[in-house]
Amino acid sequence: MPPSKHFKYSSTVHGHEADVRDLSESSSSELITCSRDMTAKLWKRNIGSDFEEILCYKGHKSFVSCVAFFRATSTYPEGLVITGGNDHNILVFNAKTADVVACLSDHSNTVCSINVGQSGALLSSSWDKTAKLWNLSNLHVTDTKSQMTLSGHNAAVWDAIEMPRGDNLIVTASADRTVKLWRSGHCVFTLTDHKDCVRGLASLTESQFLSCSNDTTIKRWSIEGNCLQTYYGHRSFVYSVVVSNDFTEFLTAGEDRTMRVWDITESHPKQTISTPATSVWKAIYTKTGDVAGACSDATVRIFTRSEDKVANQSAKATFEEELAASQIPASASNMQGDVDIKSLPGKEALQTPGNKDGQTKLVRNESGVVEVFQWSMSDMEWIKVGNMIEPENDRKKTEYKGKEYDYLFTIDIEEGKPPLNLPYNVTEDPWVAAQKFIDDNDLSQSFLETIANFIIENSDVSMNSGSASQYADPFTGGGRYVPEDAGDRVNGSNADPFTGGGRYIPGESSTNHVGMPKADPFTGGGRYIPGSSNGDPGSSSKTRNDPMVNPSRYVPGSEEMDVDVKFSRSAKNSFYPKHGFILFETANVNAMMTKLKDLLTAGDHSEMDADALCSLIQSDKEPDSKSVNFLWNILNGDMNSIFPALDLLRLALVRCPAVGKILCNSKAEQLLSLILRLINQPKRDAVNLNRLLAIRILCNLVLSDEGIACLIAGYETILSAVSSGDFLSDTSAAENKNIQVAVATLYINYAVVVSRQNPPAVLGHCQKVQLFAVSPLLKCLEGHGSVTAEACFRYLVALGTLLVENDVAQTIARSMDASHIVNHVRKHHGSVDKIVQCTSHLLLIL
């Protein structure tokens, strides 16, 4: 069919349960789709325009964001279906059987595009700010590694393509607003003409390519880095661009509900294809010349130039009814400024033909409703594409930055810092407003859902433009783009592809004021800076709240651990893997030294000896071996009275890590023997204070390499001791919540040690610890009925850190029915948000 002929509606593909994010075709022209419902599907077109699902590809643990088909090989004559997901993985499926052939796991964040290059190599791009090149000729189920990594972008890489030149020229598009060209892994050009995130790429010729952007434009480039043409027509983000099979036109899709068809040489679209969906995430040309759009309402819509595939009158009428029922906010109606409804013409204005395809006209019907019509050159008539939503006239507006809003919410992000303002109009979608607030204030993308729900709960969204669920997408770059504001947007490029690490936690739903305590998820309070107590000889003047300090009385281990803290209901896993150690670093030093002097005096020692010991907790002094040996001698005294000396050692390991070096270099075996003796004291002789301090000493040993070596050397006896039947059956110890938290913290620190980058000399030992620790840890969790919520939470974080990147450890956990244990913990502590969230993530890998 000649390319000048317009596309007409053909069919709608139903079957997915959430947004269809991407689509492709097999070698036999079967449609392949992927969705936020965590699946990909293969579809066969029957006679006419109906599609039938043939296969479903499953294996991702989160949203599936992209899909591609890899040509047939001798090993896989039916070809391969390749998907990328929010779980950071690329899965390779046998196209015929839907079996997983390989899992490519080199990316460290969401995989957002997959493309098969002219050379047959696979290109992927990710929120981890990289693109990767893969050779699929030698696939392995778990250990296939990328051949090349392209690093240099400052934010998410949304797309990556190989130019059809045969010289391995690669082009990447990024949320940092740039396009880069690469040869042999090196960047040769950086193109900066776009004003916002660059979302998609398409090769046009051997020497030219196209890019599309959140700035609403498409640009044509030469491989020398020159911008040859800019195309205008979309009213919001442009998500994808693809070139036709004959290279005479191209197709785009975006957040303005449309796909648009363009001549290469013309700067404005020659056809606008409207859909009932809020967003069209991806559009492609099929091998037969049709176009297919992946839509945010869980469908794929097909449009054709072939008269024999045009929908029948019934199907066409259904589509047009869906289109006419769309709710379109005034801001998206292509009208500038406020719309005076009374001055709008009636439907008689539709008697005048339009001037171009996609032209928009607003008319007022008999009921006073503003209807949006679009001119169709193919049908030579005005097609209704929705009703325009206007703000309530009687709502009192609030002015903010020169504009009027229905609501101006005040958000407290961090104590001691000024609150942030969140402006909102009822005609906006809550998800879009929330996303814009995140972008403008450099907050964490993971809190999109929480902020959107807060807006919904605290405003009248009855006149909203559509279902909020259509906007709830974790892959979008931000709120709707307003070109004149582009320069003011915050370009976040840290933990999340668009944002930094701010945290939003909602307050009461009945108020517009949201408070957020700054809390440590492991202690429930702020981080302690040593030196909060008066008279502490080794301290500074800085003080923060810490739930483990009770300055009125010195009884180590009696501190209240459970602090009520609200945590964000975030979909993002912020719990594990844990990368930093948790230390027991606080004390009432005055009270401790008083007890220590009493102990020394009873043993015929002088106050000068106490001063020598005090030097061990002064961070500005280098410890001498004589003082360390003196402390060691006291530790080997009467077990019923050594607790002040144990507490001094616990504190010295943090304030002066050289103490740990000296002790572990000279007395590592004796130190472990002492610690184990304290932990394993017979029930009748048990001194829980000593047990608690002994375990806290183990936790604090991690601050020196010598201390870590000591922990690694004794891991089996240490972990067996704190999870043995005798220990757990001793209710005086096992039900002491401070001991529980100390043991769980010990597991976290072990998990952090073994999961980080370690020298080759200890790497093998760390792997043994990682696999050994799973079993005793699960044994501790099995007693969740008597374990405090804080301890359970720390056990869960430790378990996640041990399992997250270790398939063997996961297998061990599954063999012990870990999912059953974790589920029971979740049920028992179902009122604790952080436990519910953490167990949800754990169950995904179990």
C-alpha angles and dihedrals in degrees: 000000000000113000093235091070115098127242119247131198113276111166149325122237113217125187111091120096099214141020114327101229105183143358140196140166135249123231088264092053096257114151118245120196137177131199150186085255085083095250141100121210138201117217133195121206113229126204107302118007106316123114127211125202111238105173139006119211113210134176109096118112095211141014118336107225106177142018138191138175121233117206124255118279133187089260094044107029091174092054131236132281111214124195135182125204152186087258088074092247136118112212122201114205132191098246093218101044102025089229116148109250097179144353115218107201108168095112118089098203142027114325104224105175140026124186133172110224130219089257092056094253121131120239122198132180131197151185085253086083094250142100120212135203119216134192109214096186093093108037124181124188097239113000107052106136130202118256096217139011121206109208126175109088118110096217141020117326103226099185142006129189137176115231115235094242102103092235097097095249108169128195124201132190123205147189086239085079094249139112117212131197118210137195122185091347095308126111111239100174136019115198117202107176097110117091097209143017113328106225111177145019137198131182112234103179134345089277104031137058141175131234130191128201150188085251086079095248139107120212133199116215140186119227087244087070100258122138104228101179143357122215123209131192113092117101097207142012116340107217105180144015128192133175122232122252092255094044093234098111142013138218129221135188131198154158093280090082093256149106114208130202118213138188110229092235098045123081095210129055120265093206134024116201111198123201134191090240122098092228137021102206099187138005129192141179111239122222089257092055099257122127124233127194127202105219137202092233091070095262141106116221121205125205124186145191092206112097092210090062098045112118118262119251094265095052091043091052091051091051092048091049090053090048093048091050093058115121111224122189117229090246090064097045094088091245122128120225127351118336116234100214094193092058094051117107124245126242090287085082088070090070088077112082120236124251099226141007113279095022109153127222130181120211133176116231128210092274093053094253115142110234123198117220130185127202115241115202091192093057095027091225143096112267120201110235100176150304121287116237117220126193118258108273094216097052114112108238128218119213117226125171091345096310132096122239136182091225137020109192121197115221123193106207102171134009112256094021125099116264122256125236122232111194117200139179122198090234090064123087109249091227093054092047090049091049092050090050089052092049096045093050100037094242129158116283089219091075096062094106094047094051093045091051090050090055091048093050095047103041142049104258096166090112092049118140096243149323113329091219091069089065098042095103124142094201102062121110099226146297124325112305120245106189097214090054096050095100093056097056120110112243103214114192106162130091092347125040092252107018146045127230109288114141128217122198119178124232128205113335092225093067136060092221116092121197126198123190115212101237141168107233091218102048103023092234143065122295114273119238109203112249108058097125124085112249094019102149095203101044142104125220097256118109134180132174114275123177092212096066123088103175095181096067136021109226108132110220098024095096118124107249105180111083119175107239129165115229128199117260091231126165090214120095103239094155105075155066086041113208103184132063124246112226135193097225108147131093146152093245096186092056092043093052091048090056091044092053089051089053093048094046090053087055096050095257125137133236087253087066088054090052090053090054091046089060088066091070096047106103093201094059130075110232118237121222091236092063091045091052090048090054089048092055091052091049089059092057131093109334091214093065109027097090095104089055091048090051091049090054091047090055095040091057089062102037096040110020090183086077088065091048093053094045096045094045094053106023109020095131094044091047092054090047091053093047093049091047090055093047094045099046111143114264093249091053098037117140104190092192090061091045092052094048092045091056092045089052089055090051092052096048089082093083094080131049089231091054092050090050088052091052092047092049093052100034097118097051093039097050092040090053096053093046101036122127091245093053095045092045091055097090093191087065104025093051095044101108095208091054089047092053092046092052092047089049090052089056090050092052092048089050092050092049095051098040097053129081106286133184115265090247093067100025094095092049091049091054090053091050091049093055095040095050095060095072101049090041091056088047089058091048092052088071091059091133091073097029118099117243093247092055091046090052092052091048089053092050090049091049092050092049091051095047107034099089102017118087093186092053089049090052091052090049092050091049088058091051091248093168089060091051093046091048091054091051089050092052095045094049096032093136093061108088097202092052092049091050095044094048090050090059092043093052089056091064095039 
